[in-house]
Amino acid sequence: MEPTQDRSLLSPGMAAVLLAQFLSALADNAILIAAIAIVKAQGKGSLVPLLQESFVVPFVLLAPFVGQFADRFPKGRVMLIGNLLKLSGALGMALGLDPLFAYNLIGVGATLYSPAKYGILAQMFGAEKLVRANGMMEGSTIVAILLGVLLGGWLSDHSLNRAFLGVILCYGIAAVANLLIPRLPPENPDVVFHPMTLIKQFASSIRLLFGNPDARFSLIGTSVFWGSGTTLRLMLFAWVPVALHITDNQTPAYLMGAVSIGIVFGALIAGISITLANANRALIGGLLLGPVILLLSLISDLRLAAVAMLLVGICGGSFVVPLNALLQERGHRSIGAGNALAVQNFVENIAMLLFVGAYSLAASAGLAIDASVEGFGFLLLASMGALAWLRIGRRE
């Protein structure tokens, strides 16, 4: 494995990574809102959870291969391929392709993109800078999510054509930025792409990471966070009309934006106060998520809802950023950062499928959205409590 190149956090290479990630994430979130607007306009609101699942499924099915792919080639070029696939999906949706299929193609691109975008950080920076580098990446991503959901919500209520034009431009410019990322050497250039071999290697990677207490802590924690975050994003589209009596696409998008702003602040807090050596501090933010969600079920005012969502983001950002850095560093030292991130995506997206699937079943059974929110809050509180007990109570 090539040694880490400990670059400056303000280097041109890092700027190219951040720009590409910012534009790609902005487009990812804007096109989700546009896709939701399309299925709602078609009178198929029940398909909204399936949109998210169509995006997530490639992360599970392709997980044994994308990590090895990211470690086999220069990660900047892998990011380029991922963005071009996303661009293809956006063009397809704009031209009338079924939103589920088009968003699935975007999910394939995101599946390739994800292990490369985070894995490259472990190649560029040493352990001392890795949490801050992740904070910068998460900050860039969350600002992009904020702008993406806000612009996507506004444009979807006014002009879907303009929404698609903006998305296509963002993916195209992101692809150009990918070409400016330093061409770092592959972490594992000897990978042989035989499907059964890769599946066995992936299973071995899962065992190795779950056998490491730090990696296991990170995998479980980030999976619970993103599974719950994805579900909350979809629940807002059902909760806002009932609790706030607002029926547009913009208001749920604005509340998602409040979460994004909170995650930026949470990432900053983590970068200042949490290092790999004291990563257990991240549990504070995780344990506070459930109670804040429970408060949401009592709210009927838009301003209070925005404050609650801001708090969700702050707690989530301070929790997930250190755990991401912890996994990257442990993965870089063992099975390769790209491979470790593919395992993380696999576990996280199984959690997303389970969380979103449970919410979809509850909605199909006619469970009131307030009851769903309350149950979701209690589930999140119990999950984070169990994680804290496993991490600290058993003194791993």
C-alpha positions in Angstrom: 0.0 0.0 0.0 1.3 3.5 -0.9 2.1 5.7 2.0 -0.2 8.6 2.9 0.7 11.9 1.3 0.2 14.4 4.1 -0.9 17.5 2.0 -2.1 20.8 3.1 -5.8 21.1 3.8 -5.8 24.2 1.5 -4.0 22.5 -1.4 -5.3 22.8 -5.0 -5.9 19.0 -4.9 -8.2 19.3 -1.9 -10.0 22.3 -3.5 -10.7 20.1 -6.6 -12.1 17.3 -4.4 -14.3 19.7 -2.5 -15.6 21.4 -5.7 -16.4 18.2 -7.4 -18.1 16.8 -4.3 -20.1 20.1 -3.7 -21.5 20.2 -7.2 -22.3 16.5 -7.4 -24.0 16.5 -4.0 -26.0 19.6 -4.9 -27.3 17.9 -8.0 -28.1 14.6 -6.2 -30.4 16.4 -3.8 -32.0 18.8 -6.3 -32.9 15.9 -8.6 -34.5 14.0 -5.7 -36.9 16.8 -5.0 -37.6 17.1 -8.7 -38.3 13.3 -8.9 -40.6 13.6 -5.9 -42.5 16.4 -7.6 -42.9 14.3 -10.7 -44.4 11.3 -9.0 -46.7 13.5 -6.8 -47.9 15.3 -10.0 -48.6 11.9 -11.5 -50.8 11.1 -8.5 -48.3 8.4 -7.3 -47.3 9.8 -3.9 -47.0 6.3 -2.6 -43.9 5.9 -4.8 -41.9 8.5 -2.8 -40.3 5.9 -0.5 -39.5 3.7 -3.5 -37.6 6.5 -5.1 -35.2 6.5 -2.2 -35.0 2.7 -2.3 -34.2 2.7 -6.0 -31.2 5.0 -5.2 -30.1 2.8 -2.3 -30.3 -0.7 -3.8 -27.2 -0.3 -6.0 -25.2 0.5 -2.8 -26.1 -2.9 -1.5 -25.9 -5.0 -4.7 -22.6 -3.5 -6.0 -20.9 -3.2 -2.6 -18.6 -6.2 -3.2 -17.2 -4.6 -6.3 -17.0 -0.8 -6.0 -14.5 -0.7 -3.1 -12.1 -2.9 -5.0 -12.7 -0.8 -8.1 -12.0 2.4 -6.2 -8.7 0.9 -4.8 -7.7 -0.5 -8.2 -7.7 2.8 -10.1 -6.8 6.4 -9.2 -9.7 7.6 -7.1 -10.2 10.9 -9.0 -10.9 9.0 -12.2 -13.3 6.7 -10.4 -15.1 9.8 -9.2 -15.3 11.0 -12.8 -16.9 7.8 -13.9 -19.5 8.1 -11.1 -20.4 11.6 -12.1 -20.8 10.7 -15.7 -23.3 8.0 -14.7 -25.2 10.5 -12.6 -25.3 12.8 -15.5 -26.7 10.1 -17.7 -29.5 9.4 -15.2 -30.3 13.1 -15.0 -30.5 13.5 -18.8 -32.8 10.4 -18.9 -35.2 11.8 -16.3 -35.3 15.1 -18.1 -36.2 13.3 -21.3 -39.1 11.4 -19.8 -37.4 8.2 -18.5 -39.3 6.7 -15.6 -38.1 8.5 -12.4 -37.5 5.3 -10.5 -35.3 3.9 -13.3 -33.4 7.2 -13.8 -32.9 7.7 -10.1 -31.6 4.1 -9.9 -29.0 5.0 -12.5 -28.0 8.0 -10.5 -27.7 5.6 -7.5 -25.3 3.4 -9.5 -23.1 6.5 -10.1 -23.2 7.5 -6.5 -22.3 3.9 -5.5 -19.1 4.1 -7.5 -18.4 7.7 -6.4 -18.7 7.3 -2.6 -15.8 5.0 -1.7 -13.5 7.0 -4.0 -14.5 10.5 -2.6 -13.8 9.5 1.0 -11.0 7.0 0.3 -9.0 9.7 -1.4 -8.8 11.7 1.8 -7.0 8.9 3.6 -4.4 8.9 0.8 -4.0 12.7 0.9 -3.9 13.3 4.7 -2.4 11.8 7.8 -4.3 10.8 10.9 -3.9 14.2 12.5 -5.6 16.0 9.7 -8.1 13.4 8.7 -10.9 14.5 11.0 -10.5 18.1 9.8 -10.4 16.9 6.2 -13.6 15.0 6.8 -15.1 18.0 8.4 -14.3 20.0 5.3 -15.8 17.3 3.1 -18.9 17.0 5.2 -19.2 20.8 5.4 -19.0 21.1 1.6 -21.5 18.2 1.2 -24.0 19.6 3.7 -23.9 23.1 2.2 -24.5 21.4 -1.2 -27.4 19.5 0.3 -28.8 22.7 1.7 -28.6 24.5 -1.6 -29.8 21.4 -3.5 -32.9 20.9 -1.5 -33.7 24.6 -1.4 -33.2 25.1 -5.1 -34.8 21.8 -6.0 -37.9 22.6 -3.9 -38.3 26.1 -5.3 -37.6 25.1 -8.9 -39.9 22.1 -8.7 -42.8 24.3 -7.7 -42.0 26.7 -10.5 -40.2 25.0 -13.4 -39.0 21.4 -13.7 -37.2 22.2 -16.9 -35.0 24.7 -15.1 -34.4 22.3 -12.3 -33.1 19.7 -14.7 -31.0 22.2 -16.5 -29.3 23.2 -13.3 -28.8 19.6 -12.3 -27.2 18.7 -15.6 -24.9 21.7 -15.5 -23.8 20.8 -12.0 -22.9 17.2 -12.9 -21.1 18.3 -16.0 -18.9 20.9 -14.1 -18.3 18.3 -11.3 -16.9 15.9 -14.0 -14.5 18.7 -15.2 -13.4 19.2 -11.5 -12.7 15.5 -11.2 -10.1 15.9 -13.9 -8.2 18.4 -11.7 -7.9 16.0 -8.7 -4.3 14.7 -8.2 -3.7 11.4 -9.9 -2.7 9.5 -6.8 -1.5 5.9 -7.2 -4.0 3.1 -6.7 -4.1 1.6 -3.3 -4.5 -1.9 -4.6 -3.5 -2.1 -8.3 -3.4 -6.0 -8.3 -7.2 -6.5 -7.9 -8.5 -9.2 -10.3 -12.2 -8.6 -11.2 -13.5 -12.1 -10.8 -17.1 -11.9 -9.3 -16.9 -14.8 -6.9 -13.4 -13.9 -5.8 -14.5 -10.3 -5.1 -17.6 -11.4 -3.2 -15.4 -13.7 -1.0 -12.9 -10.9 -0.5 -15.7 -8.5 0.4 -17.1 -10.9 2.9 -13.6 -11.2 4.4 -13.4 -7.4 4.6 -16.7 -7.3 6.4 -15.5 -9.8 9.0 -12.2 -7.9 9.4 -13.9 -4.6 10.0 -16.5 -5.9 12.4 -13.7 -7.7 14.2 -12.0 -4.4 14.9 -13.8 -2.5 17.8 -13.2 1.0 16.4 -14.4 0.0 12.9 -17.4 -1.8 14.3 -18.3 1.2 16.4 -18.1 3.4 13.3 -20.1 1.0 11.0 -23.0 0.6 13.4 -23.1 4.3 14.4 -23.0 5.7 10.9 -25.6 3.1 9.7 -28.1 4.1 12.3 -27.5 7.7 11.6 -28.0 7.6 7.8 -30.8 5.0 8.0 -32.7 7.4 10.4 -31.7 10.5 8.4 -33.0 9.1 5.1 -36.3 8.1 6.7 -36.7 11.5 8.4 -36.2 13.2 5.0 -39.1 11.2 3.5 -41.3 11.5 6.6 -41.1 15.3 6.3 -43.1 15.2 3.1 -45.9 13.5 5.0 -45.5 15.3 8.3 -45.5 18.9 7.1 -49.0 18.8 5.5 -50.5 17.2 8.6 -48.6 19.1 11.4 -48.0 22.5 9.7 -50.9 22.5 7.2 -48.6 23.4 4.3 -48.8 21.4 1.1 -46.0 22.7 -1.2 -42.7 21.0 -2.0 -40.6 23.9 -0.7 -41.4 23.7 3.1 -40.1 20.1 3.5 -37.1 21.0 1.5 -36.5 24.1 3.7 -36.7 21.8 6.8 -34.2 19.4 5.2 -32.0 22.5 4.6 -32.2 23.3 8.3 -30.9 19.8 9.1 -28.1 20.5 6.6 -27.1 23.8 8.3 -27.1 22.0 11.6 -24.7 19.3 10.3 -22.3 22.0 9.2 -22.2 23.3 12.7 -22.0 19.8 14.1 -19.0 19.0 11.8 -17.3 22.2 13.0 -17.8 21.3 16.6 -16.4 17.8 15.9 -13.4 19.2 14.1 -12.5 21.4 17.1 -13.3 19.1 20.0 -13.1 15.5 18.8 -10.1 13.5 17.5 -9.5 9.9 16.7 -8.1 9.4 20.2 -11.3 10.6 21.9 -13.9 9.5 19.4 -16.2 8.3 22.1 -17.3 11.9 22.6 -19.2 11.6 19.4 -21.8 9.5 21.3 -23.1 12.7 23.0 -24.6 13.9 19.7 -25.9 10.5 18.8 -27.7 10.1 22.1 -29.4 13.5 21.8 -31.0 12.7 18.4 -33.9 10.5 19.6 -35.2 13.1 22.2 -35.1 15.9 19.6 -37.1 13.7 17.1 -39.6 13.0 19.9 -40.0 16.8 20.4 -40.9 17.1 16.7 -44.2 15.1 17.3 -45.3 17.9 19.6 -44.6 20.8 17.2 -47.2 22.6 15.0 -45.3 25.8 14.2 -42.9 26.1 11.3 -40.3 28.1 13.2 -40.2 25.6 16.0 -39.9 22.8 13.4 -36.9 24.6 11.8 -35.2 24.9 15.2 -35.8 21.2 15.9 -34.4 20.2 12.5 -31.4 22.5 13.1 -30.7 20.6 16.4 -31.1 17.3 14.6 -28.3 18.4 12.2 -26.0 19.7 15.0 -26.3 16.4 16.9 -25.9 14.3 13.8 -22.9 16.2 12.4 -21.0 16.0 15.7 -21.7 12.3 15.8 -21.1 11.1 12.2 -18.0 13.1 11.2 -15.6 11.6 13.8 -17.0 8.1 13.1 -16.3 8.5 9.3 -12.8 9.6 10.0 -12.2 6.7 12.4 -13.3 4.1 9.8 -11.2 5.7 7.0 -8.1 5.6 9.2 -8.6 2.0 10.3 -9.6 0.9 6.8 -6.5 2.7 5.2 -4.3 0.8 7.6 -5.9 -2.6 6.9 -8.0 -3.4 3.8 -7.7 -0.1 1.9 -9.8 3.0 2.5 -11.9 2.5 -0.7 -12.7 -1.1 0.3 -13.6 0.0 3.9 -15.9 2.7 2.5 -17.6 0.1 0.3 -18.3 -2.0 3.4 -19.6 1.1 5.1 -21.9 1.9 2.2 -23.1 -1.7 2.2 -24.0 -1.7 5.9 -25.4 1.8 5.9 -27.6 1.2 2.9 -29.0 -2.0 4.3 -29.9 0.1 7.3 -31.5 2.7 5.0 -33.5 -0.1 3.2 -34.7 -1.4 6.6 -35.6 2.0 8.1 -37.3 3.3 4.9 -39.0 -0.1 4.4 -40.4 -0.1 7.9 -41.7 3.5 7.4 -43.2 2.5 4.1 -45.0 -0.5 5.7 -46.3 1.7 8.5 -47.6 4.3 6.0 -49.2 1.6 3.9 -50.9 0.2 7.0 -52.5 3.6 7.6 -50.5 4.5 10.7 -50.8 8.2 11.5 -47.7 10.2 10.7 -47.5 11.6 14.3 -47.4 8.0 15.6 -44.7 7.2 13.0 -42.6 10.1 14.2 -42.9 9.1 17.8 -42.1 5.5 17.1 -39.1 6.6 15.0 -37.8 8.8 17.9 -38.0 5.9 20.4 -36.3 3.6 17.9 -33.5 6.0 17.4 -33.1 6.6 21.1 -33.0 2.8 21.8 -30.5 2.2 19.0 -28.1 4.9 20.1 -28.4 3.8 23.8 -27.5 0.3 22.8 -24.5 1.5 20.8 -23.3 3.6 23.7 -23.6 0.6 26.0 -21.7 -1.7 23.7 -19.0 0.9 23.2 -18.6 2.2 26.8 -20.5 -0.2 29.1 -18.6 -3.2 27.8 -15.3 -1.1 27.5 -14.3 -2.3 24.1 
